[in-house]
Amino acid sequence: MERPLLQSALRELQAFLRAPRFWATFGAVVLIFWITGPYGTAERLAAIPRLGFWLVLHGLAWGIAVSVIVLVNTLLRGRIPSLAGRMAIGTVVAGIPVGLATEAVSLATFGGAPTLSTIAESIATGLLLSALFCGLTYLTMSSRQAEALSPAPAPQERMEAPLLRRLKSENRGPILHMTVADHYTEVTTTRGRELILLRFSDAVGEIGGTPGLQVHRSHFVADAHVERLLRADGRLAVMLKDGSEVPVSRSRTEAVRIRWG
């Protein structure tokens, strides 16, 4: 894999692993399996060993499934526009290693010898578990992360911004940057800059298919206007192609890194 793709996959994986909802969901699933003791574990294992069994099994299975799903999502981002579609493919790909891993944990715990039928059954179970992990992983993503992971709209969609109708005709071009200016919003396009009497939140709601992110409560930046990311006074900032710097709020740091890092 090319280094930029690997770095992107690692950033996305780190984003999942830092999400509190991800760990809350993981803990809840392990707790349910521990209490209910499915697949005969309630009869064959005491409470503490059963907890350890499900912790190891789910930790291994989730680790494999999430890593594969994120990797597939990164590799296919330029080919398949749907995030859900890419994750579904990742689910199928992850099913085999997840099934083999759970089979190995079961054999190490309960003993026995693997057979073709038990391996096939484990792989089928792995597909079901991967589908569960895919759905749960998708739900742990914040709306900003999902926006950051989604591909940019097609070129014909980018000009469909109602906001442009508020600008003078000579300034109507692809939106590059918007920022708050007292009671106005300053809009920068490829053709000029203009102040309009409009709340910033309303302006953001009128950008149409303009690909970009709201990086701060007072700034929206389009993909086309990003030069690079940098650190300013210990905090993340975006350097724009005109040389100016835009601060990134802490709540949007991860989405910015995923999209432009």
N, C-alpha and C positions, 0 to 999 in steps of 0.2 A: 504494500500500500504506500502511496506517496506520503511524504512527511506532513504536508498541510492537511490531508484527509485524516491521518492518524491523530494529529493535534486537535482537529475539530471533533473527532469521535471522543477523545479523552475529555475535552471540555464539556461535551454533552453528558458524558457519563458522570463527571464530577457534579454537574448541575443536578442530576437525579439523586446522587448520593448525599447531597447537602439539603435536599428537600425534606422538611419535617414530616410532611404527609406521606412520603415514601416509607419512612421508618415506622410511622404510626400504622400504616397499612400492613407492613411486614409483621410487626408485633401482633396485630390483631389476628392475622391469618395463623401464625404460629400458635397463638393462644387457643384458637378454635380447634386446631388439629390436636393440640395437647389435651384439651378437656374432653373432646369427643372420642379420641383414640380410634380413628378409622383404620381400615385394612388390618384389623386384628391386633393393633398395637396396644389397645386397652387391656387385652387379655394376656399378651405376651411380655409386656414391659411394665415395671412399676412406675410411679408418677415421675420421679426425678429422671431416671433413664429415658422415659418416654419424652420428656421435655428436651433432653439433650439430643435424642434421635431426630425430632422434628426441627430443632434449631439447626443442626448440621445439614439435614436434607434440604430444608427450605433455603438456608443460606447458600448452599452450593447451587441449587436449582435456580434461585433468583439471580445469583451472580452470573451464571452462564447465560440465562435467558436475556437479562437486561443488557449484558455486554454484546451479545450477538445482535439483538434488536437495534441497539444504538449504532453498531458498526454497519449493519445493513442499511439503516436509515441514512447514514453518511454517504455510503457508496452509491446509493440509488437516488439521492436528492436531485441530481441533475437530469435524471431519466424519468422518474415517476413523480408527478406533481403533488399527489395526495399523500399527506403525512400518515393517515390511517392505512393507506394501501402499502406504504413502505414498511410500516410496523407489522402488518399482516404477513408480508413475505418474511420478515425477520422471525415471526412466530413459527412459521413452518421450518425455517432453517435451524432454529434453536431446538426444535422438538427432539431431534436425534441425540445431540449431546446431553440434553436435560434428561431424557429417558435413560441413557446409559449411565449417567451419574447417579440417578436415583436407584437404579438397579445395583450399582456398586455399593452404595450405602446400605441397602437392604441386605445384600449378601454378607457384607462385613459385620452387620449387626446380628443377623439371624442364622448365618451359615447357609450351606447348600451349594449347588453347582448350577451355573447358568445354562439354560437351554434356549433353542431358537424361539420356542413359544414364549418363554418368560421375557426374553429380550424384546420380542415383537410387542408383547403386552406393555413392557416398560416404555418403549418408544411411543406407543399409542397414548399412554398416560402422560408422557413427556409433552406430546403435542397439546393435550388438554391443559396441562399446567402452564405451558408456554402461552397459550391463548389467555389464560387467567392473568398471568404476569403482564402480558402485553396490555390488556385492558386496564389493569391496576396502575401500570407504569404511565399509561396515557392520562389517566385521571390525576396522577400526581403532578403533572405538568401544569404550571400556571399559565394563564392566558398569554402572558408576555413571552414565556418560553416557547409556547406553541407558535406564536407569531414569529419569533426569531428563527425557529427551525423550518418554517414554511418557505418555499421558494418564492422569488419575486414574481409579481404578475407579468404577464406577457406584455410586450411593448404597446400593443394597441389598447390595453386597458389603462395605461398609466396617465393618459391625458384626460380621462373621464373624471375630473375633479370639479365639483360644483363651485369650489372656492375660486377657481379661475374667472368665473363670471363676475366676481366682485372687483377684479383688477382692471386697470386701464388696458385697452387692447394691446398697446405696445409692450406691456409687461406679462402678457399671458404666454407662459411657457412651462415646461416641467418644473414642479416645485422642488427646491433644493433645501430650504431651511425656513423655519418659522420660529419666532420668539415673541415673548410678551414685551410690550412697550407701553407702560401705564395702562390706559383703558383700550389700547389698540393692540393689534397683532401685526408685527412686521413680517411680511412675506417676501422671501427671496426666491426668484425663479432664474432660469437660464437667460432670461431677457431683461431682468432688472429687479428692483427692490421697491416695495410700496407698503405704506401703512394703511391699514383698513380698520374701521371702527367695528370690531367684532371680538367677542370673548375668545380667548385662546382655545378653550375646550370646544367651542363651537367650530372654530377654524379647523381643529384636528378632525372633527367629525365630517368635514367637507373636503378632505384630501382625496377621496375616491380611491383608486387603485395605486396611488403613489407608493412605491416600495421604500420603506424606511421604518424608523422607530421614534417614539416619543422617549427621549433619553432623560428628560427632566420635566418637572411640572411646568417649566417655562420654555422648553425647547423641543422641537421636532426636527429630525435630520433625515434627509433622504439618502438612500444607499449611494446614489451617484455623486454625492457631495462629501463623502467620507474619504479623508486622506489616510489617516491611521489613528490608532489609539495611543494614549500617552498617560503618564502620571503627572498630575499637577497638585502640589501641596499635599501629597499623600493620597489623593483621590483620583479615580479614573476620569479621563476627559477624552473628548473626540476632537481631533484636529481636522478642520474642514479644508477643502481644496483652495479656499481663498486665504488660508493662513490663520484664520481665527480659531479659537478654542471654545468648546462648549462643554460645560460640566455635566457629569452623569450622576444622577441621584443613586444612593445606595440600593434602593429597592429595584432599580433597573440595571444594576451593574452586570448581573449574570446574563441577562438577555442581550445586552450590548456586546459582551465578550463572545457569546455564542454566535452572534450574527456577523460581527466585524473583526473578531479577534484573530 
